[in-house]
Amino acid sequence: MAQDNPAGLEDGREPAGGAEPPARAATRTLVARIVFWALTGLAVVLLVVSIVMLFVMTRVYTVSTPTMENTVPSGERVLLAPGTGVRRGDVVVLRVPVSVSGTSTVFVKRVIGLPGDHVACCDPRGRVTVNGRPLDESYLLPGDPPSRSGFSVSLGPGQIWVMGDSRAISVDSRKWGPVPLSGVVGRVVLVNHGVSFTELHTPRTYVTQGLAPADSRSDAYLVLGLLIAGSIVALLVLALAGVTSLMIGHRRATRAAIRPPGPPLLSATTASPVGRPPVETTSPAEAAPPAEQASLVEAAEEAPLAEAAASGPAAPPAEAASPPGATEGLAEA
């Protein structure tokens, strides 16, 4: 009588050595898929949000005059960090009242003084001073002096003093006087040179003179650029992982389809204690050598005949009993 398959046997075959149960493999596959699509969705959301924010925040202006050379050459485009939170030494795009400048166009200038400062030129060495502290303006166009005209101005609330880096040709606060801080459109953080960019920071002279802190401001464009680049890299890695997983799964399915079936189990097995393999049982005839198997078979066939001879001749079959009314009917006849 065939017994049930021992633990670990399914569909009449033994599981491969080291293979995990199908239920656990299915659970692991489901978890991997959930994690994969969650990471993919997160990367896509970050990429879309970063691009949208970049387009919303981006303010690009093209410089049409050479008054900021060599920092911002004519014809180059500048990207702004919006807001009026500027420091001394920042390059800004600003609007100057038409009553002062005579035009409604925007200008690109460098902030020299903030509200409350005293700005003057020139000290005995021909340098511009802010609150009595001289500036070493290494950003000026080579050959240009800090200023060919003298000035000494105290700035009121909401007023700033701006000048161009090409001092010989720049029209700036030396002609306009102080300009309103509210006219600042944004701080220039990047200068686009076509395929490359130059990032602008607070000049060192303002830091060493104590007129501005070290520039550790995180530019929004840099953060967004890093987010976009990181999202793209993450999507590429996830796509590569997905393709690799699909190829591995397809290869495993192909191997499973062409794998030959394993040997069938014997019909009779004996249950064994936990941790031991099942013990197969065989009949004495199957365990004997071939010659002995033949004699055992003959003996098994002759055994019924010997038993019949010992019991004597077989009794004749009993006559069929007649129905109760059949005898009576013959007697009367």
C-alpha positions in Angstrom: 0.0 0.0 0.0 1.5 3.3 -1.1 2.1 5.8 1.7 1.9 9.6 1.6 5.0 11.4 0.3 7.4 12.4 3.1 7.9 16.0 4.0 9.7 18.1 1.4 8.4 16.0 -1.6 6.0 17.7 -4.1 4.5 16.4 -7.2 6.3 13.1 -6.9 9.8 14.7 -7.2 12.4 15.7 -4.7 13.2 19.4 -4.4 16.6 20.4 -5.7 19.2 20.7 -3.1 19.4 24.1 -1.5 16.3 25.4 -3.4 13.9 27.6 -1.3 10.2 26.7 -1.1 8.1 28.2 -3.9 6.0 30.3 -1.5 9.1 32.0 -0.1 10.5 32.6 -3.5 7.2 34.2 -4.6 7.1 36.5 -1.6 10.7 37.6 -2.2 9.9 38.3 -5.9 6.8 40.4 -4.9 8.8 42.4 -2.4 11.6 43.0 -4.9 9.0 44.3 -7.5 7.4 46.6 -4.9 10.8 48.1 -4.0 11.8 48.4 -7.6 8.7 50.3 -8.7 8.7 52.5 -5.5 12.3 53.6 -6.2 11.4 54.2 -9.9 8.4 56.3 -9.0 10.5 58.3 -6.5 13.2 59.0 -9.1 10.6 60.0 -11.7 8.9 62.4 -9.2 12.2 64.0 -8.2 13.2 64.5 -11.8 9.9 66.0 -12.8 9.7 68.3 -9.8 13.3 69.4 -10.3 12.8 70.3 -13.9 9.5 72.2 -13.2 11.2 74.1 -10.4 14.2 74.9 -12.6 11.9 76.3 -15.3 9.9 78.3 -12.7 12.9 79.8 -10.9 15.1 80.3 -13.9 15.7 83.9 -14.9 18.2 84.3 -17.7 19.4 87.6 -19.0 21.8 88.3 -21.9 24.4 90.9 -21.2 24.5 93.4 -24.1 27.3 95.7 -22.9 30.9 95.2 -22.0 30.8 97.2 -18.8 31.2 94.1 -16.6 34.2 92.6 -18.5 36.0 90.4 -17.8 33.7 89.0 -15.2 30.7 88.9 -17.5 31.7 89.4 -21.2 29.3 91.1 -23.6 26.9 88.6 -25.2 27.0 86.1 -22.4 23.9 84.9 -20.6 23.6 85.0 -16.8 21.4 83.0 -14.5 20.0 84.6 -11.4 19.1 83.6 -7.9 15.9 85.7 -7.3 15.6 88.0 -4.4 17.1 91.1 -2.9 19.3 89.4 -0.3 22.6 90.6 -1.6 26.0 91.2 -0.1 28.8 93.6 -0.8 30.7 92.3 -3.8 27.7 90.5 -5.4 27.1 90.9 -9.1 23.4 91.7 -9.6 20.9 92.4 -12.3 18.9 95.6 -11.4 16.5 98.1 -12.7 17.4 101.8 -12.3 14.6 104.3 -12.3 14.1 105.8 -15.7 14.3 109.3 -14.2 17.9 108.4 -13.1 19.2 106.2 -16.0 17.0 107.5 -18.8 16.1 103.9 -19.9 13.9 101.0 -18.8 16.5 98.4 -19.6 18.1 96.2 -16.9 21.8 96.6 -15.9 24.4 94.2 -14.7 26.6 95.8 -11.9 28.6 94.9 -8.8 27.4 96.0 -5.4 30.0 98.0 -3.6 28.1 99.5 -0.7 24.9 98.6 1.2 22.5 100.8 3.1 24.3 102.8 5.8 27.7 102.4 4.3 30.1 105.2 3.5 31.7 104.7 0.0 34.6 106.8 -1.2 37.4 107.0 -3.7 40.2 107.2 -3.6 42.6 106.5 -0.8 46.4 107.5 -1.2 46.9 104.3 -3.2 44.0 105.0 -5.5 41.7 102.4 -4.0 37.9 102.5 -3.4 37.1 102.3 0.3 33.9 101.1 2.1 33.6 102.4 5.7 37.3 103.3 5.5 38.4 99.8 4.5 40.2 99.7 1.1 39.3 97.1 -1.5 41.8 95.1 -3.5 39.6 94.8 -6.7 41.3 92.0 -8.6 38.2 91.5 -10.6 38.6 94.7 -12.5 39.4 94.7 -16.3 43.2 94.6 -16.5 44.5 98.1 -17.1 41.5 99.9 -15.6 41.9 102.0 -12.4 39.4 101.7 -9.6 37.9 105.1 -10.6 39.1 108.1 -12.6 36.7 110.3 -10.6 36.5 110.8 -6.9 33.4 110.5 -4.8 32.4 110.2 -1.1 28.8 109.2 -0.4 26.9 108.0 2.7 24.1 105.6 1.7 20.7 106.0 3.2 18.1 103.3 4.0 17.2 101.2 1.0 20.1 102.6 -1.1 23.1 100.7 -2.6 26.2 101.8 -4.5 26.9 99.8 -7.7 29.8 100.0 -10.2 30.9 98.0 -13.3 34.1 96.0 -13.5 35.2 97.8 -16.6 35.5 101.1 -14.8 36.7 103.1 -17.8 33.5 102.8 -19.7 30.9 101.8 -17.1 28.0 104.0 -16.4 27.0 103.4 -12.8 26.5 105.0 -9.4 29.3 107.5 -10.1 26.9 109.1 -12.5 23.5 108.0 -11.1 24.3 108.3 -7.4 22.8 105.7 -5.0 20.2 103.4 -6.5 17.3 101.7 -4.8 17.8 98.2 -3.4 14.3 97.3 -4.4 15.4 97.5 -8.0 17.5 94.4 -7.7 16.1 91.6 -9.8 18.4 88.9 -8.6 22.0 87.9 -7.9 24.1 86.5 -10.7 25.2 83.0 -9.7 26.2 81.5 -13.1 27.6 82.9 -16.3 26.9 80.8 -19.3 29.8 80.6 -21.8 27.9 78.4 -24.3 28.8 74.8 -23.2 30.4 75.8 -19.9 29.5 77.8 -16.8 31.3 80.1 -14.4 30.0 80.3 -10.8 30.3 83.6 -9.1 31.1 84.0 -5.4 31.8 86.9 -3.1 35.3 88.3 -3.9 37.9 87.6 -1.3 38.7 91.2 -0.6 35.3 91.8 0.9 35.8 88.7 3.2 39.3 89.7 4.3 38.2 93.3 5.1 35.3 92.0 7.1 32.7 93.5 4.8 31.1 90.1 3.9 31.1 86.6 5.3 32.7 83.7 3.5 30.3 82.8 0.7 28.8 79.5 1.7 25.4 80.1 0.1 23.9 77.1 -1.5 22.7 78.1 -5.0 19.3 76.9 -6.0 20.5 76.0 -9.4 23.3 73.8 -8.0 20.8 71.9 -5.8 18.3 71.5 -8.7 21.1 70.4 -11.0 22.3 67.8 -8.5 18.7 66.5 -8.1 18.2 66.2 -11.8 21.5 64.5 -12.3 20.9 62.1 -9.4 17.4 61.3 -10.6 18.7 60.5 -14.1 21.5 58.3 -12.7 19.0 56.5 -10.5 16.6 55.8 -13.4 19.5 54.5 -15.5 20.6 52.2 -12.7 17.0 51.0 -12.1 16.5 50.4 -15.8 19.7 48.4 -16.0 18.7 46.4 -12.9 15.2 45.7 -14.4 16.6 44.5 -17.7 19.1 42.3 -15.9 16.4 40.8 -13.7 14.2 40.1 -16.7 17.1 38.4 -18.6 17.9 36.2 -15.5 14.2 35.3 -15.1 13.9 34.4 -18.8 17.0 32.2 -18.7 15.8 30.4 -15.6 12.4 29.7 -17.2 14.0 28.4 -20.3 16.2 26.0 -18.3 13.2 24.8 -16.3 11.3 24.1 -19.5 14.0 21.9 -21.0 15.1 20.1 -17.8 14.3 16.3 -18.0 11.9 14.9 -15.4 13.4 13.3 -12.3 13.1 9.6 -11.4 9.7 8.6 -10.0 9.4 7.7 -6.4 8.9 4.0 -5.3 5.3 3.1 -4.5 6.1 1.9 -1.0 8.0 3.9 1.5 8.5 3.6 5.2 8.1 6.7 7.4 11.3 7.6 9.2 12.0 9.8 12.2 12.4 13.5 11.7 15.7 14.5 10.2 16.3 11.0 8.5 15.6 10.1 4.9 12.7 7.8 4.2 13.5 4.0 4.1 12.2 2.1 1.1 10.8 -1.4 1.7 11.1 -4.3 -0.8 9.7 -7.8 -0.8 12.0 -10.9 -0.3 11.6 -11.8 -3.9 12.8 -8.4 -5.1 15.7 -8.5 -2.7 16.9 -12.1 -3.7 19.3 -12.8 -6.6 17.7 -13.6 -10.0 18.1 -17.5 -9.7 16.5 -17.5 -6.3 13.8 -15.2 -7.5 12.8 -17.8 -10.2 12.6 -20.6 -7.6 10.6 -18.5 -5.3 8.1 -17.7 -8.1 7.7 -21.4 -8.9 7.2 -22.2 -5.2 4.6 -19.5 -5.0 2.7 -21.0 -8.0 2.8 -24.6 -6.7 1.6 -23.7 -3.2 -2.1 -23.4 -4.1 -2.1 -26.8 -5.9 -0.6 -28.6 -2.9 -3.2 -27.1 -0.6 -6.0 -28.3 -2.9 -4.7 -31.9 -3.0 -4.4 -32.1 0.7 -7.9 -31.1 1.3 -9.4 -34.0 -0.7 -11.9 -34.1 -3.6 -14.1 -31.2 -4.1 -17.8 -31.7 -3.0 -20.3 -31.9 -5.8 -22.4 -28.8 -6.1 -25.6 -28.8 -4.3 -28.8 -29.1 -6.2 -30.8 -26.0 -6.6 -33.6 -25.9 -4.1 -37.1 -26.0 -5.6 -39.7 -23.5 -4.8 -42.1 -24.6 -2.0 -45.0 -24.9 -4.3 -43.4 -26.9 -7.1 -43.5 -30.3 -5.4 -47.0 -30.0 -4.3 -48.1 -29.2 -7.8 -46.6 -32.5 -9.2 -48.2 -34.7 -6.5 -51.6 -33.5 -7.2 -51.1 -34.1 -10.9 
